[in-house]
């Protein structure tokens, strides 16, 4: 019980991860169906409209050359929005997509910088530094005076946020018994879904967009504090030959989880693997299996992130209710993560992931059907939600896959390599959702089904980590 509680407290930063990512969605919300005419030109358009119910839409607003505060005003439920203040709607949507994507560009750079540091300075130091950078820049976003300053701050926020979460996961994975790794992975990522619902709730209840940033900053602060009290990863210390520090780390960990087992008399069997960053890079050539599986994992991360973030930034274009669309998605995140446990228990990790990916492929095929289940819910929305849940489940499983099949000596670097490819996919996600406004939806969902099929083929060519011991050095892979 104390071990589970330990993970819940330490991984509480997970509440912040999705909250921080989608802050701009809710602080910059533009509800195209909530505006009213204030000029004769606009009123004439309304009078000549054949369908008054569909008049207040994005199409009318953006295609009729109406000017804000001249021809119309947003009612937006009396809430403020930086997208409205700074004109990031209609022709400005590309700027809004860039602002949503820039956090992933920052994450990409953050992974490149953190890659050599995780395996040299250690998990703890780099993770805490990343968390503090994220906290400071998120607070600063609440004071941002214009679009360009917000771009800079969101870039810096991304630089810290994803490196921090990857550091926490890698750090905790190396404390986790093999029979609890799937549970720890599900627990930590379920917190993402809770964070998703949290930012939706805050965005709905809080009317001032600056206050939304401040509230999520407070959540980030609470998730950062526990990191200071957790010892460094003993596996990392052992690969550096620091036996005494590794024992001290495990001793502190035992006290935190109230274990009766003392580490003082425990004998360690380990292989020291001291290397600099350049030698680590060389190992990807010297040990081909390490290089091949890292390339496959990186490609999988990129595709899974691109698909999931396409929907995360695009529910407003699929769901007819902005906030409820994100509620459904948040619940879908939690359900998909909870389904991982029975899937892996019954099928193993590889076949369990294939089940999720096949479901994703079929869901995107079904989403091509144009049919209204109810006035507010369509087959497209339901199938998109199912496909989104499936690809998210696959993404969480590839997170664990990567950690369990990568040597401890290179785990930090490989996570950063895969994470940087994932951020490329994440950066493309907010732009991918614009495809819904450009191409026929059947073509769009056909593309999504095709890339899901690529993920299926990738997993077919990877090893199954079920029942395998975590490798310590690249030689263990051979």
C-alpha positions, 0 to 999 in steps of 0.5 A, a space after each residue: 500500500 505504501 509503495 502505491 501511495 509513494 507512486 501516487 504522490 511522486 507521480 502527481 506531476 502527471 496532473 500538470 502534464 496535460 493541463 499545461 499542454 492544453 492551456 492554450 486551448 481553454 485560455 484561448 477558446 473561440 466559440 464560433 457559435 457564440 457571437 452576435 451582430 452589431 452592424 447593418 451589414 451583419 443583420 442583413 446577412 442574418 435576414 437573408 439567411 435561409 437557415 437562422 439556426 446555422 447562421 452563427 457559425 465559423 463559416 458565416 463569420 469567416 467567409 463573410 468578411 465580418 470585422 470584430 467590434 464593427 460588425 459583430 462581437 463574441 459573447 463567449 459566455 462573458 469569458 475573456 480569451 487571448 485568441 479573441 483579444 489578439 485576433 487569432 481566429 478565422 485567418 488567424 487560426 494558423 497563428 493559434 495552431 503555431 502557438 499550440 505547436 510551439 510547446 512541442 518545438 520547445 519539448 524537442 529542444 528540451 529532449 536534445 538538451 536533456 539526452 546527455 544529461 539524464 545519463 551523466 548528471 542523473 535522473 533527479 537533478 535534471 528532472 527537478 531543473 526541468 520542473 522549475 523551468 516549467 513552473 516559472 514560464 507558466 506563471 509568466 504566461 499569465 502576464 503575457 502582453 501579446 502573442 509573440 511573448 506568449 510564443 516564447 514562454 510556451 516554447 520555454 515551458 515545453 522545453 522543461 515540461 516533457 523532459 521533466 515527465 520523461 525524467 520522472 517516469 524513467 526515474 520511477 521505472 528504475 525503482 519499480 518491481 517488474 511485476 508492478 511496472 504495468 500498474 505504475 505506468 497505468 497509474 502515472 498516465 491515468 493522472 494525465 487524464 485527470 489533468 485533462 479533465 482538470 484543465 477543462 473544468 478550470 477553463 469552463 469555470 474561470 472566466 479570465 484567461 490569465 487566471 487559468 494560467 495561474 491556477 494550473 501553475 499552482 497545480 504544477 507547483 504541488 506536483 514539483 515539491 515531492 521530487 525533492 524528497 525522492 532519492 536518485 535512481 539506484 540503477 543509475 548510480 550502479 551503472 556509474 560504479 557508485 555502490 555506496 550511494 546506490 545502497 543509501 538511495 535504496 535505504 532511503 527508498 525503503 524508509 519512504 515506503 515503510 519497508 522492513 527490508 534493510 539495504 545495509 546487508 544486501 549484496 548487489 550484482 551489477 555491471 558498471 558502464 561508465 561512458 561519455 555522451 559520444 561513446 553512448 552514441 557510438 553504441 547504437 552502431 556497435 550494438 545493432 539491436 539497440 540501434 534498430 529498436 530505438 529507430 522503430 520506437 522513435 517512429 512509433 512515438 512520432 505517429 502515436 503523438 501526431 494522431 493523439 494530438 490531432 484530436 486533442 487540439 481538434 475536438 472542437 471541429 468534431 464535437 458539437 459542444 466544445 467543453 463536453 467534447 473535451 470531457 468525453 476525451 478526458 474520460 476516454 483517456 482514463 478508460 483507455 489506460 485502465 483497459 491496458 491492465 486486463 489487455 496485457 494480463 490476458 494477451 501480454 504486452 505485444 499482443 495487447 498493444 496490437 489489439 489497441 492498434 487494430 481497434 484504432 485502425 478499425 475505428 478510423 474506418 468506421 468514422 468515415 460513416 456519416 450518420 447522426 446518432 443524436 442531435 449532439 452525437 455522431 458516428 464520426 464523433 463516437 468512432 473518433 473517440 474510440 480510435 483516440 482511446 486506442 492510440 492513447 493506450 498504445 502510446 502509454 504501452 510504447 512508453 513502458 516498452 521503450 523503458 523495459 527493452 532499453 539498457 539502463 546505461 542508455 535509457 535516459 538517452 533513448 527516452 529523449 531520442 524517442 521523446 524528441 521524435 514524439 514531439 515532432 509528431 506532437 508539433 504536427 498534431 495541431 496542424 493536422 486537425 486543420 485537415 478537417 477543414 481542407 479535405 473531405 473527412 473520409 480522406 482524412 480518416 483514411 489517412 489516420 487509418 493508414 498511419 495506424 496500420 504502419 504502427 501495427 507493422 512496427 510492433 510486429 517487428 519488435 520484441 515482446 518485453 513480457 517476462 523479460 528482465 530489464 537490460 543493464 548494458 547494450 551487451 544484454 540485448 545481444 
